[in-house]
Amino acid sequence: MRSEAERRKLVNRLKRIEGQIRGIIGMLENDAYCNDILIQSAAVNAAVNAFNKELLANHIRTCVARDIREGKDETIDELVATLQKLMK
């Protein structure tokens, strides 16, 4: 379970990303210069990465730590698999 403050913070990040995506769509619809669109796309990628880092850090501090303390070692394998997917 995440706190209401954490949930709000994550949702706000995603809403900003959603706005950035809408901005890129508008740029395409208005035939913006390719380089400008690419720069905005890179900004979206950075924002998604920041979201993932925040969510992952909280997951490790809470869920993973709890499961390890409870002896649920399969959580480590799950975390490794998740990290491998994030690093593709």
N, CA, C and O atoms as CSV, one atom per row, in Angstrom:
chain,resi,resn,atom,element,x,y,z
A,1,MET,N,N,0.836,-1.182,0.000
A,1,MET,CA,C,0.000,0.000,0.000
A,1,MET,C,C,0.879,1.242,0.000
A,1,MET,O,O,1.859,1.329,0.740
A,2,ARG,N,N,0.513,2.196,-0.840
A,2,ARG,CA,C,1.269,3.454,-0.848
A,2,ARG,C,C,0.420,4.540,-0.191
A,2,ARG,O,O,-0.809,4.476,-0.176
A,3,SER,N,N,1.102,5.518,0.339
A,3,SER,CA,C,0.390,6.603,1.006
A,3,SER,C,C,-0.350,7.450,-0.025
A,3,SER,O,O,-0.045,7.421,-1.217
A,4,GLU,N,N,-1.310,8.189,0.459
A,4,GLU,CA,C,-2.074,9.083,-0.429
A,4,GLU,C,C,-1.150,10.120,-1.046
A,4,GLU,O,O,-1.307,10.459,-2.219
A,5,ALA,N,N,-0.190,10.631,-0.284
A,5,ALA,CA,C,0.752,11.630,-0.808
A,5,ALA,C,C,1.599,11.033,-1.925
A,5,ALA,O,O,1.830,11.673,-2.951
A,6,GLU,N,N,2.059,9.801,-1.717
A,6,GLU,CA,C,2.860,9.153,-2.762
A,6,GLU,C,C,2.025,8.906,-4.013
A,6,GLU,O,O,2.482,9.146,-5.131
A,7,ARG,N,N,0.798,8.425,-3.819
A,7,ARG,CA,C,-0.094,8.173,-4.950
A,7,ARG,C,C,-0.328,9.460,-5.745
A,7,ARG,O,O,-0.266,9.460,-6.975
A,8,ARG,N,N,-0.597,10.550,-5.033
A,8,ARG,CA,C,-0.827,11.845,-5.700
A,8,ARG,C,C,0.399,12.277,-6.494
A,8,ARG,O,O,0.290,12.745,-7.627
A,9,LYS,N,N,1.572,12.110,-5.876
A,9,LYS,CA,C,2.817,12.504,-6.532
A,9,LYS,C,C,3.033,11.711,-7.823
A,9,LYS,O,O,3.407,12.282,-8.847
A,10,LEU,N,N,2.801,10.412,-7.777
A,10,LEU,CA,C,2.972,9.570,-8.963
A,10,LEU,C,C,1.932,9.899,-10.037
A,10,LEU,O,O,2.259,9.978,-11.221
A,11,VAL,N,N,0.694,10.087,-9.621
A,11,VAL,CA,C,-0.361,10.435,-10.580
A,11,VAL,C,C,-0.056,11.780,-11.232
A,11,VAL,O,O,-0.243,11.937,-12.439
A,12,ASN,N,N,0.407,12.743,-10.453
A,12,ASN,CA,C,0.756,14.049,-11.018
A,12,ASN,C,C,1.873,13.930,-12.049
A,12,ASN,O,O,1.839,14.589,-13.088
A,13,ARG,N,N,2.860,13.091,-11.760
A,13,ARG,CA,C,3.939,12.866,-12.738
A,13,ARG,C,C,3.371,12.309,-14.036
A,13,ARG,O,O,3.727,12.760,-15.125
A,14,LEU,N,N,2.484,11.325,-13.909
A,14,LEU,CA,C,1.903,10.715,-15.106
A,14,LEU,C,C,1.034,11.707,-15.876
A,14,LEU,O,O,1.002,11.677,-17.106
A,15,LYS,N,N,0.336,12.577,-15.168
A,15,LYS,CA,C,-0.484,13.583,-15.854
A,15,LYS,C,C,0.389,14.576,-16.611
A,15,LYS,O,O,0.022,15.026,-17.696
A,16,ARG,N,N,1.549,14.919,-16.040
A,16,ARG,CA,C,2.481,15.800,-16.771
A,16,ARG,C,C,3.001,15.103,-18.019
A,16,ARG,O,O,3.131,15.722,-19.075
A,17,ILE,N,N,3.297,13.814,-17.898
A,17,ILE,CA,C,3.750,13.043,-19.058
A,17,ILE,C,C,2.645,12.983,-20.109
A,17,ILE,O,O,2.903,13.125,-21.304
A,18,GLU,N,N,1.431,12.773,-19.656
A,18,GLU,CA,C,0.284,12.751,-20.568
A,18,GLU,C,C,0.181,14.079,-21.322
A,18,GLU,O,O,-0.078,14.099,-22.526
A,19,GLY,N,N,0.385,15.177,-20.610
A,19,GLY,CA,C,0.364,16.492,-21.254
A,19,GLY,C,C,1.477,16.638,-22.276
A,19,GLY,O,O,1.279,17.220,-23.342
A,20,GLN,N,N,2.644,16.108,-21.947
A,20,GLN,CA,C,3.764,16.166,-22.898
A,20,GLN,C,C,3.431,15.370,-24.155
A,20,GLN,O,O,3.731,15.810,-25.265
A,21,ILE,N,N,2.823,14.220,-23.992
A,21,ILE,CA,C,2.434,13.398,-25.143
A,21,ILE,C,C,1.416,14.139,-26.007
A,21,ILE,O,O,1.513,14.141,-27.234
A,22,ARG,N,N,0.435,14.771,-25.347
A,22,ARG,CA,C,-0.547,15.553,-26.110
A,22,ARG,C,C,0.139,16.684,-26.870
A,22,ARG,O,O,-0.245,17.014,-27.992
A,23,GLY,N,N,1.152,17.272,-26.248
A,23,GLY,CA,C,1.910,18.322,-26.924
A,23,GLY,C,C,2.613,17.803,-28.166
A,23,GLY,O,O,2.649,18.481,-29.193
A,24,ILE,N,N,3.167,16.612,-28.077
A,24,ILE,CA,C,3.837,16.013,-29.236
A,24,ILE,C,C,2.829,15.724,-30.336
A,24,ILE,O,O,3.106,15.951,-31.514
A,25,ILE,N,N,1.670,15.229,-29.958
A,25,ILE,CA,C,0.617,14.981,-30.957
A,25,ILE,C,C,0.268,16.279,-31.660
A,25,ILE,O,O,0.137,16.316,-32.884
A,26,GLY,N,N,0.120,17.338,-30.887
A,26,GLY,CA,C,-0.175,18.647,-31.489
A,26,GLY,C,C,0.936,19.098,-32.430
A,26,GLY,O,O,0.669,19.653,-33.497
A,27,MET,N,N,2.166,18.861,-32.035
A,27,MET,CA,C,3.290,19.230,-32.895
A,27,MET,C,C,3.222,18.480,-34.223
A,27,MET,O,O,3.459,19.058,-35.284
A,28,LEU,N,N,2.898,17.193,-34.156
A,28,LEU,CA,C,2.779,16.404,-35.388
A,28,LEU,C,C,1.633,16.915,-36.254
A,28,LEU,O,O,1.761,17.048,-37.471
A,29,GLU,N,N,0.519,17.194,-35.601
A,29,GLU,CA,C,-0.648,17.679,-36.348
A,29,GLU,C,C,-0.370,19.032,-36.993
A,29,GLU,O,O,-0.932,19.353,-38.040
A,30,ASN,N,N,0.493,19.819,-36.371
A,30,ASN,CA,C,0.835,21.136,-36.911
A,30,ASN,C,C,2.103,21.111,-37.760
A,30,ASN,O,O,2.653,22.154,-38.115
A,31,ASP,N,N,2.555,19.899,-38.077
A,31,ASP,CA,C,3.712,19.710,-38.959
A,31,ASP,C,C,4.959,20.430,-38.430
A,31,ASP,O,O,5.660,21.117,-39.173
A,32,ALA,N,N,5.216,20.256,-37.128
A,32,ALA,CA,C,6.388,20.885,-36.514
A,32,ALA,C,C,7.670,20.257,-37.056
A,32,ALA,O,O,7.658,19.162,-37.619
A,33,TYR,N,N,8.752,20.965,-36.876
A,33,TYR,CA,C,10.075,20.527,-37.315
A,33,TYR,C,C,10.444,19.231,-36.579
A,33,TYR,O,O,10.281,19.132,-35.363
A,34,CYS,N,N,10.940,18.247,-37.326
A,34,CYS,CA,C,11.252,16.918,-36.771
A,34,CYS,C,C,12.157,16.999,-35.541
A,34,CYS,O,O,11.914,16.317,-34.545
A,35,ASN,N,N,13.183,17.816,-35.606
A,35,ASN,CA,C,14.127,17.932,-34.497
A,35,ASN,C,C,13.419,18.400,-33.222
A,35,ASN,O,O,13.721,17.912,-32.133
A,36,ASP,N,N,12.495,19.329,-33.349
A,36,ASP,CA,C,11.747,19.810,-32.184
A,36,ASP,C,C,10.897,18.693,-31.575
A,36,ASP,O,O,10.785,18.582,-30.354
A,37,ILE,N,N,10.306,17.874,-32.435
A,37,ILE,CA,C,9.495,16.750,-31.962
A,37,ILE,C,C,10.386,15.730,-31.250
A,37,ILE,O,O,10.023,15.207,-30.197
A,38,LEU,N,N,11.543,15.455,-31.830
A,38,LEU,CA,C,12.476,14.507,-31.215
A,38,LEU,C,C,12.937,14.973,-29.836
A,38,LEU,O,O,13.065,14.169,-28.913
A,39,ILE,N,N,13.180,16.251,-29.705
A,39,ILE,CA,C,13.594,16.796,-28.409
A,39,ILE,C,C,12.480,16.611,-27.380
A,39,ILE,O,O,12.745,16.249,-26.234
A,40,GLN,N,N,11.252,16.857,-27.784
A,40,GLN,CA,C,10.122,16.658,-26.873
A,40,GLN,C,C,9.936,15.178,-26.539
A,40,GLN,O,O,9.594,14.831,-25.409
A,41,SER,N,N,10.160,14.317,-27.518
A,41,SER,CA,C,10.065,12.880,-27.284
A,41,SER,C,C,11.121,12.430,-26.274
A,41,SER,O,O,10.842,11.603,-25.405
A,42,ALA,N,N,12.322,12.971,-26.389
A,42,ALA,CA,C,13.384,12.650,-25.433
A,42,ALA,C,C,12.999,13.125,-24.034
A,42,ALA,O,O,13.309,12.461,-23.045
A,43,ALA,N,N,12.332,14.263,-23.949
A,43,ALA,CA,C,11.877,14.771,-22.654
A,43,ALA,C,C,10.843,13.827,-22.034
A,43,ALA,O,O,10.841,13.615,-20.822
A,44,VAL,N,N,9.974,13.269,-22.858
A,44,VAL,CA,C,8.981,12.302,-22.366
A,44,VAL,C,C,9.690,11.055,-21.851
A,44,VAL,O,O,9.351,10.538,-20.786
A,45,ASN,N,N,10.672,10.575,-22.607
A,45,ASN,CA,C,11.427,9.402,-22.152
A,45,ASN,C,C,12.083,9.665,-20.807
A,45,ASN,O,O,12.055,8.805,-19.927
A,46,ALA,N,N,12.666,10.828,-20.640
A,46,ALA,CA,C,13.307,11.184,-19.369
A,46,ALA,C,C,12.277,11.237,-18.246
A,46,ALA,O,O,12.553,10.797,-17.130
A,47,ALA,N,N,11.105,11.766,-18.534
A,47,ALA,CA,C,10.055,11.860,-17.523
A,47,ALA,C,C,9.545,10.468,-17.120
A,47,ALA,O,O,9.296,10.215,-15.942
A,48,VAL,N,N,9.393,9.582,-18.086
A,48,VAL,CA,C,8.965,8.215,-17.780
A,48,VAL,C,C,10.042,7.514,-16.955
A,48,VAL,O,O,9.726,6.794,-16.007
A,49,ASN,N,N,11.308,7.719,-17.308
A,49,ASN,CA,C,12.397,7.120,-16.532
A,49,ASN,C,C,12.399,7.631,-15.098
A,49,ASN,O,O,12.626,6.855,-14.170
A,50,ALA,N,N,12.152,8.908,-14.904
A,50,ALA,CA,C,12.099,9.479,-13.560
A,50,ALA,C,C,10.935,8.872,-12.771
A,50,ALA,O,O,11.074,8.569,-11.586
A,51,PHE,N,N,9.805,8.699,-13.426
A,51,PHE,CA,C,8.651,8.052,-12.790
A,51,PHE,C,C,9.016,6.630,-12.359
A,51,PHE,O,O,8.742,6.222,-11.230
A,52,ASN,N,N,9.638,5.883,-13.275
A,52,ASN,CA,C,10.022,4.504,-12.977
A,52,ASN,C,C,11.010,4.440,-11.808
A,52,ASN,O,O,10.894,3.572,-10.943
A,53,LYS,N,N,11.971,5.350,-11.782
A,53,LYS,CA,C,12.956,5.362,-10.689
A,53,LYS,C,C,12.282,5.605,-9.350
A,53,LYS,O,O,12.599,4.948,-8.359
A,54,GLU,N,N,11.362,6.537,-9.323
A,54,GLU,CA,C,10.661,6.853,-8.072
A,54,GLU,C,C,9.818,5.670,-7.611
A,54,GLU,O,O,9.848,5.294,-6.439
A,55,LEU,N,N,9.071,5.092,-8.535
A,55,LEU,CA,C,8.228,3.955,-8.195
A,55,LEU,C,C,9.072,2.760,-7.761
A,55,LEU,O,O,8.738,2.082,-6.789
A,56,LEU,N,N,10.156,2.503,-8.476
A,56,LEU,CA,C,11.036,1.387,-8.136
A,56,LEU,C,C,11.675,1.578,-6.757
A,56,LEU,O,O,11.735,0.637,-5.965
A,57,ALA,N,N,12.146,2.778,-6.472
A,57,ALA,CA,C,12.760,3.046,-5.167
A,57,ALA,C,C,11.771,2.784,-4.044
A,57,ALA,O,O,12.119,2.172,-3.034
A,58,ASN,N,N,10.556,3.239,-4.213
A,58,ASN,CA,C,9.545,2.999,-3.188
A,58,ASN,C,C,9.226,1.513,-3.065
A,58,ASN,O,O,9.037,1.002,-1.961
A,59,HIS,N,N,9.167,0.829,-4.190
A,59,HIS,CA,C,8.892,-0.614,-4.189
A,59,HIS,C,C,9.972,-1.362,-3.405
A,59,HIS,O,O,9.665,-2.254,-2.614
A,60,ILE,N,N,11.237,-0.992,-3.628
A,60,ILE,CA,C,12.338,-1.654,-2.923
A,60,ILE,C,C,12.269,-1.358,-1.424
A,60,ILE,O,O,12.434,-2.254,-0.596
A,61,ARG,N,N,12.023,-0.091,-1.086
A,61,ARG,CA,C,11.979,0.296,0.330
A,61,ARG,C,C,10.823,-0.349,1.097
A,61,ARG,O,O,10.925,-0.580,2.301
A,62,THR,N,N,9.739,-0.634,0.405
A,62,THR,CA,C,8.557,-1.145,1.096
A,62,THR,C,C,8.341,-2.628,0.800
A,62,THR,O,O,8.659,-3.475,1.635
A,63,CYS,N,N,7.820,-2.943,-0.345
A,63,CYS,CA,C,7.423,-4.318,-0.680
A,63,CYS,C,C,8.596,-5.293,-0.649
A,63,CYS,O,O,8.508,-6.350,-0.024
A,64,VAL,N,N,9.687,-4.946,-1.317
A,64,VAL,CA,C,10.827,-5.861,-1.397
A,64,VAL,C,C,11.448,-6.056,-0.013
A,64,VAL,O,O,11.716,-7.187,0.392
A,65,ALA,N,N,11.676,-4.972,0.703
A,65,ALA,CA,C,12.264,-5.081,2.049
A,65,ALA,C,C,11.384,-5.929,2.957
A,65,ALA,O,O,11.883,-6.779,3.694
A,66,ARG,N,N,10.078,-5.699,2.905
A,66,ARG,CA,C,9.142,-6.477,3.732
A,66,ARG,C,C,9.221,-7.962,3.389
A,66,ARG,O,O,9.314,-8.809,4.278
A,67,ASP,N,N,9.182,-8.272,2.093
A,67,ASP,CA,C,9.205,-9.675,1.671
A,67,ASP,C,C,10.509,-10.357,2.057
A,67,ASP,O,O,10.497,-11.519,2.462
A,68,ILE,N,N,11.632,-9.658,1.939
A,68,ILE,CA,C,12.915,-10.248,2.338
A,68,ILE,C,C,12.919,-10.525,3.838
A,68,ILE,O,O,13.360,-11.589,4.274
A,69,ARG,N,N,12.428,-9.569,4.628
A,69,ARG,CA,C,12.347,-9.784,6.078
A,69,ARG,C,C,11.466,-10.985,6.420
A,69,ARG,O,O,11.700,-11.679,7.409
A,70,GLU,N,N,10.444,-11.220,5.582
A,70,GLU,CA,C,9.537,-12.347,5.811
A,70,GLU,C,C,10.047,-13.641,5.193
A,70,GLU,O,O,9.376,-14.671,5.267
A,71,GLY,N,N,11.251,-13.598,4.573
A,71,GLY,CA,C,11.840,-14.800,3.998
A,71,GLY,C,C,11.338,-15.164,2.617
A,71,GLY,O,O,11.551,-16.289,2.166
A,72,LYS,N,N,10.682,-14.251,1.940
A,72,LYS,CA,C,10.151,-14.508,0.593
A,72,LYS,C,C,11.220,-14.156,-0.443
A,72,LYS,O,O,11.182,-13.090,-1.057
A,73,ASP,N,N,12.166,-15.067,-0.621
A,73,ASP,CA,C,13.296,-14.812,-1.512
A,73,ASP,C,C,12.904,-14.714,-2.981
A,73,ASP,O,O,13.664,-14.158,-3.775
A,74,GLU,N,N,11.741,-15.235,-3.368
A,74,GLU,CA,C,11.307,-15.136,-4.771
A,74,GLU,C,C,11.107,-13.675,-5.184
A,74,GLU,O,O,11.117,-13.357,-6.373
A,75,THR,N,N,10.931,-12.811,-4.223
A,75,THR,CA,C,10.801,-11.382,-4.511
A,75,THR,C,C,12.083,-10.835,-5.136
A,75,THR,O,O,12.033,-9.926,-5.964
A,76,ILE,N,N,13.220,-11.381,-4.744
A,76,ILE,CA,C,14.493,-10.945,-5.325
A,76,ILE,C,C,14.524,-11.294,-6.803
A,76,ILE,O,O,14.941,-10.475,-7.622
A,77,ASP,N,N,14.088,-12.502,-7.159
A,77,ASP,CA,C,14.041,-12.901,-8.566
A,77,ASP,C,C,13.094,-12.003,-9.353
A,77,ASP,O,O,13.386,-11.630,-10.489
A,78,GLU,N,N,11.960,-11.655,-8.747
A,78,GLU,CA,C,10.997,-10.761,-9.396
A,78,GLU,C,C,11.622,-9.389,-9.629
A,78,GLU,O,O,11.451,-8.800,-10.696
A,79,LEU,N,N,12.346,-8.880,-8.632
A,79,LEU,CA,C,13.004,-7.582,-8.760
A,79,LEU,C,C,14.064,-7.616,-9.856
A,79,LEU,O,O,14.168,-6.679,-10.648
A,80,VAL,N,N,14.844,-8.680,-9.905
A,80,VAL,CA,C,15.868,-8.809,-10.946
A,80,VAL,C,C,15.209,-8.813,-12.332
A,80,VAL,O,O,15.689,-8.141,-13.244
A,81,ALA,N,N,14.135,-9.551,-12.492
A,81,ALA,CA,C,13.427,-9.601,-13.776
A,81,ALA,C,C,12.886,-8.225,-14.149
A,81,ALA,O,O,12.947,-7.826,-15.312
A,82,THR,N,N,12.360,-7.506,-13.172
A,82,THR,CA,C,11.844,-6.159,-13.422
A,82,THR,C,C,12.967,-5.226,-13.848
A,82,THR,O,O,12.811,-4.461,-14.801
A,83,LEU,N,N,14.091,-5.282,-13.154
A,83,LEU,CA,C,15.238,-4.434,-13.513
A,83,LEU,C,C,15.732,-4.743,-14.915
A,83,LEU,O,O,16.095,-3.832,-15.659
A,84,GLN,N,N,15.751,-6.009,-15.282
A,84,GLN,CA,C,16.174,-6.390,-16.636
A,84,GLN,C,C,15.243,-5.803,-17.689
A,84,GLN,O,O,15.701,-5.360,-18.743
A,85,LYS,N,N,13.945,-5.796,-17.416
A,85,LYS,CA,C,12.987,-5.199,-18.350
A,85,LYS,C,C,13.167,-3.690,-18.442
A,85,LYS,O,O,13.063,-3.115,-19.525
A,86,LEU,N,N,13.435,-3.049,-17.311
A,86,LEU,CA,C,13.611,-1.602,-17.313
A,86,LEU,C,C,14.889,-1.170,-18.031
A,86,LEU,O,O,14.973,-0.051,-18.537
A,87,MET,N,N,15.874,-2.054,-18.073
A,87,MET,CA,C,17.162,-1.701,-18.660
A,87,MET,C,C,17.269,-2.045,-20.134
A,87,MET,O,O,18.337,-1.871,-20.721
A,88,LYS,N,N,16.218,-2.518,-20.741
A,88,LYS,CA,C,16.249,-2.833,-22.180
A,88,LYS,C,C,16.386,-1.588,-22.996
A,88,LYS,O,O,16.429,-1.656,-24.224
